[in-house]
Amino acid sequence: MKLSSLLTSDWSSLVSALPSSLDLTALARAKKAIVRGRQVSDGETLLRLALWYGPCGMSLRSASALATGTGAAILSDVALLKRLAGASAWLEAVITALLAERQLAARLSDRPLVMIDGTSISRPGSIGSEWILHSRYDPDIGFNGFELTDCHGGESLKRHHFGPGDIVLADRGYAQARGLLHILEQKADFVVRTGWRSLAFRDADGNRFDPLEHFKGLPSGQADEIRTGIAVDGKRLSVRLVVFSKDDTATQAELKRVKYKGRDQRSTHPHSQLAARYTMIVTSLDAATYPTETVLSLYRQRWQIELAFKRLKSLLHIDRLPAKNKNLARTWLYAHLVLAILIDTMTQQMLDSPPSTEGLE
């Protein structure tokens, strides 16, 4: 099914994926997305207009012309701009409602995996990041949490809420002591990649612990671990440090990345070159239940959220942001997220439905 048909002739199929308890019109009025209702009187029409402009890639002029041609609404491109610019808070509330429905089925096990990551979104040709989409992902149900910020919204585990028993997987950008403590305070555990100087490691006596010195003799292709601590707010947070020694090919690839990252600096720190040989992971999981290889295996599953971001960008083109107006840009981005969640829901509904036996007997 093509995206264009999903948003036009097959519109009813898409709407059926919305929770029955979600009243789009009432929510739109509550969020001031619909006030007088002269040109756009209901939430379903407003959602269709947002999706035409967003994931369908239509210009404001094309979307307003299609709305007039189909009888969905009669408004100019300027009027449509004003409508959509005022709809970002409403679409954010729609996303919240969709994710709340999804959360009901989220805990399929006592120890669900929660993958945390963020991705940058900018207009074509712009320099640097303009928006950051902070996300959480469950491998059983897909995305189950979003927060959209401008480029100043740093990545942090403290942005997210976790449930008791969750196992949080995150890359080294999230290796922050207070973020790890935040997870433990919510009765969850973490498996987080770290750099050699991302965390203040301490030994049992409170002295500085150097992981590169400790694991320097670890043979290529092997893994090892040690119980150590992290200094946070004057306390010592006990963790396991799991280290895997890469082969020469993987080490050279990491060295190339490190040199590229430090290309604007006069020299790369020699410890960074040494650290390129190792993958270092901190975890709070119990060693008896989750031995070294299990921890490494858990962390490797984190790539599922990276692949999910690639699908958002390659299939829905969420990285082709056209809008300069801040509120309109938010609407454009939220419209993509709404569609992504609805498509996931429709896909799951089809997978859960037994195949028809008609004509087979």
C-alpha positions in Angstrom: 0.0 0.0 0.0 1.5 3.4 -1.1 1.7 6.2 1.4 -0.4 8.5 -0.9 -3.3 6.0 -1.0 -3.0 5.5 2.7 -3.7 9.2 3.3 -6.5 9.5 0.6 -8.5 6.5 -0.7 -7.4 4.2 2.2 -7.8 6.8 4.8 -10.4 4.8 6.8 -7.8 2.0 7.3 -5.5 4.4 8.9 -8.2 6.0 11.1 -9.2 2.5 12.3 -5.8 2.2 13.9 -6.6 5.1 16.3 -7.7 4.1 19.8 -11.4 4.1 20.1 -11.2 6.2 23.2 -9.4 9.0 21.4 -11.7 11.9 20.5 -9.6 13.9 18.0 -12.0 16.8 17.8 -12.4 17.2 21.6 -8.7 17.1 22.0 -8.1 19.6 19.3 -10.5 22.0 20.9 -8.9 21.5 24.3 -5.4 22.2 22.8 -6.8 25.3 20.8 -6.0 23.6 17.5 -9.6 24.1 16.6 -11.3 27.3 18.0 -14.1 28.5 15.7 -14.2 25.5 13.3 -15.2 27.6 10.3 -12.7 26.1 7.8 -11.6 23.0 9.7 -14.3 21.8 12.1 -13.1 18.3 13.2 -10.0 16.6 14.4 -10.0 13.9 11.7 -9.8 16.6 8.9 -7.0 18.4 10.7 -5.1 15.2 11.1 -5.4 14.5 7.4 -4.2 18.0 6.5 -1.2 17.6 8.9 -0.3 14.2 7.3 -0.6 15.6 3.8 1.8 18.4 4.6 4.1 16.2 6.7 4.7 12.6 5.6 3.1 13.0 2.2 5.6 15.8 1.4 3.1 18.2 0.0 3.6 22.0 0.0 1.1 24.1 1.8 -0.4 25.2 -1.5 -0.7 21.6 -2.8 -2.3 20.4 0.5 -4.8 23.2 0.5 -5.7 22.6 -3.2 -6.2 18.8 -2.5 -8.3 19.7 0.6 -10.5 21.9 -1.6 -10.7 19.3 -4.4 -11.7 16.4 -2.2 -14.1 18.5 -0.2 -12.2 17.9 3.0 -11.8 21.7 3.7 -11.8 24.9 1.8 -8.9 27.1 2.9 -5.9 28.9 1.3 -2.3 28.0 1.8 -1.9 30.9 4.2 -4.9 29.8 6.3 -3.5 26.2 6.3 -0.2 27.5 7.5 -1.9 29.2 10.5 -4.0 26.1 11.2 -1.0 23.7 11.2 1.3 26.1 13.1 -1.3 26.1 15.9 -1.7 22.3 15.9 1.7 21.2 17.3 0.5 20.9 20.9 -2.5 18.9 19.7 -0.4 16.5 17.7 1.9 16.0 20.7 -1.1 15.1 22.8 -2.2 12.7 20.1 1.2 11.0 20.2 0.9 10.8 24.0 -2.5 9.1 23.7 -1.2 6.6 21.1 1.8 5.8 23.2 -0.3 5.3 26.3 -2.4 2.8 24.4 0.8 1.0 23.3 2.2 1.0 26.9 -0.7 -1.3 28.0 1.0 -4.1 26.0 4.6 -3.1 26.7 5.5 -5.3 29.5 5.6 -8.7 27.8 8.2 -9.9 30.3 9.4 -9.2 33.8 12.6 -7.7 32.4 11.6 -5.7 29.3 14.4 -4.1 27.3 14.3 -0.3 26.9 16.5 1.2 24.3 17.3 4.9 24.6 18.8 7.1 21.9 18.3 10.4 20.1 18.6 11.5 16.5 19.2 14.9 14.9 16.9 16.5 12.4 17.7 19.6 10.3 16.5 21.3 7.2 18.4 20.4 4.0 21.5 22.6 3.7 21.5 23.8 7.3 24.7 23.6 9.4 24.4 21.5 12.6 21.4 20.1 14.3 18.2 22.1 14.6 16.0 19.5 16.4 16.7 16.4 18.5 14.2 13.6 18.8 14.8 11.8 22.1 13.3 8.3 21.9 12.8 5.1 23.7 12.2 1.8 21.9 10.9 -1.6 22.9 11.9 -4.5 20.6 8.5 -6.1 21.0 6.3 -3.1 20.2 8.6 -0.5 18.6 8.9 3.2 19.7 7.1 3.8 23.0 8.3 7.3 24.0 9.3 10.6 22.3 10.5 14.0 23.3 11.3 16.7 20.8 13.7 19.5 21.7 15.7 22.1 19.9 19.5 21.6 19.4 20.2 22.7 23.0 18.3 19.7 24.4 21.1 17.4 25.5 20.9 13.6 25.6 20.3 12.3 29.1 18.8 9.3 30.7 17.1 11.6 33.2 14.7 12.6 30.4 13.1 9.2 30.6 10.9 7.4 33.1 11.6 3.7 33.7 9.6 0.9 35.3 10.8 -1.6 38.0 12.6 -4.4 36.3 13.4 -2.5 33.0 16.8 -3.2 31.5 18.0 0.1 29.9 20.3 -0.1 26.9 22.1 3.0 25.7 25.2 4.1 23.8 28.2 6.0 25.3 26.6 9.4 24.9 24.4 8.4 27.9 27.3 7.3 30.1 26.6 10.0 32.7 26.8 9.1 36.4 23.7 10.9 37.5 21.7 9.3 34.6 22.8 5.9 35.8 21.8 6.7 39.3 18.4 7.9 38.0 17.8 4.4 36.5 18.7 2.7 39.8 16.4 5.0 41.8 13.5 3.7 39.7 14.3 0.1 40.4 15.6 -0.6 36.9 19.0 -1.8 35.6 21.3 -0.5 32.9 23.7 -1.8 30.2 25.4 1.3 28.9 28.5 1.7 26.8 31.1 4.1 28.1 34.3 5.7 27.0 37.6 5.5 28.9 37.0 9.0 30.6 33.2 9.3 30.5 32.8 8.2 34.1 35.0 8.7 37.2 35.9 5.1 38.0 37.0 4.4 41.5 38.4 1.3 43.2 37.3 -0.1 46.6 39.4 2.4 48.4 38.0 5.4 46.5 41.2 5.8 44.4 41.1 6.5 40.7 40.8 3.3 38.6 42.2 3.2 35.1 40.4 0.6 32.9 42.8 0.9 30.1 45.7 0.0 32.3 43.8 -2.9 34.0 42.7 -4.5 30.7 45.8 -3.7 28.5 46.8 -7.4 28.3 43.3 -8.7 27.3 43.8 -10.7 24.1 41.9 -9.8 20.9 38.5 -11.3 20.6 38.1 -12.0 24.3 36.0 -10.4 27.1 36.6 -9.8 30.8 35.1 -7.8 33.6 35.8 -6.3 37.0 33.6 -5.0 39.8 34.4 -1.3 40.2 32.7 2.0 41.3 31.7 5.3 39.8 31.9 8.6 41.7 28.6 10.5 41.7 27.6 13.3 44.1 30.2 12.3 46.6 29.2 8.7 46.6 30.5 5.5 45.1 28.1 3.7 42.8 29.0 0.0 42.5 29.0 -1.3 38.9 30.4 -4.1 36.7 32.8 -2.9 34.0 32.6 -5.4 31.1 35.3 -5.0 28.4 35.7 -6.7 25.0 38.9 -6.5 23.1 38.3 -6.0 19.3 40.2 -7.5 16.4 42.6 -5.4 14.3 39.9 -4.7 11.6 37.4 -3.3 14.1 40.2 -1.4 15.9 41.3 0.3 12.7 37.7 1.3 11.9 37.4 2.8 15.4 40.7 4.6 15.1 39.5 6.1 11.8 36.4 7.4 13.6 38.4 8.8 16.5 40.8 10.6 14.1 37.9 12.0 12.1 36.1 13.2 15.2 39.3 15.0 16.4 40.1 16.4 12.9 39.7 20.0 14.1 42.0 19.4 17.1 45.8 19.6 17.0 46.2 16.0 18.2 44.2 13.1 19.4 44.7 12.0 23.0 47.0 8.9 23.0 44.6 7.2 25.4 41.8 7.6 22.9 43.9 5.7 20.3 44.5 2.9 22.9 40.8 2.8 23.9 39.9 2.2 20.2 40.7 -1.5 20.8 38.1 -1.9 23.5 34.3 -1.9 23.9 33.6 -0.9 27.5 30.2 -1.4 29.1 29.0 -0.6 32.6 26.1 -2.5 34.0 24.2 -2.9 37.2 22.9 -6.4 36.4 23.7 -9.3 38.7 26.7 -11.3 37.5 25.2 -14.7 38.4 22.1 -14.2 36.3 23.8 -12.0 33.6 27.4 -13.2 33.0 29.8 -11.3 30.8 28.7 -12.7 27.4 25.1 -12.2 28.2 25.8 -8.5 29.0 27.6 -8.1 25.6 24.7 -9.9 23.8 22.2 -7.5 25.5 24.1 -4.5 24.4 24.3 -5.6 20.8 20.5 -5.5 20.6 20.7 -1.7 21.0 21.2 -1.4 17.3 17.4 -2.0 16.8 16.7 1.6 17.7 19.3 2.8 15.2 17.6 0.8 12.5 14.2 2.2 13.6 15.6 5.7 13.1 16.9 4.8 9.7 13.4 3.6 8.8 11.9 6.9 9.9 14.4 8.7 7.7 14.5 6.4 4.6 10.8 5.5 4.4 9.0 8.5 6.0 11.8 11.1 5.2 11.6 12.7 8.6 15.1 14.2 7.9 13.8 16.4 5.1 12.3 19.2 7.2 11.1 22.0 5.0 9.6 24.4 7.5 11.4 27.4 9.0 8.6 28.5 11.3 9.3 26.8 14.7 5.7 25.8 15.4 5.1 24.6 11.9 8.3 22.6 12.1 7.0 20.9 15.2 3.7 20.1 13.5 5.6 18.6 10.5 7.8 16.4 12.8 4.9 15.3 15.0 2.8 14.4 12.0 5.6 11.9 10.9 5.6 10.4 14.4 1.9 10.0 14.4 2.0 8.2 11.1 4.9 6.0 12.2 3.0 4.8 15.3 -0.2 4.2 13.3 1.6 2.1 10.7 3.3 0.1 13.4 -0.2 -0.5 15.0 -1.7 -1.5 11.6 1.2 -3.9 11.0 0.9 -5.5 14.4 -2.9 -5.9 13.9 -2.3 -7.7 10.6 0.3 -10.0 12.2 -2.1 -10.8 15.1 -5.0 -11.6 12.8 -5.2 -15.3 11.7 -5.1 -15.9 7.9 -8.4 -16.4 6.2 -9.3 -20.0 5.3 -11.9 -18.9 2.8 -11.5 -20.9 -0.5 -9.0 -23.3 1.1 -11.5 -26.0 2.1 
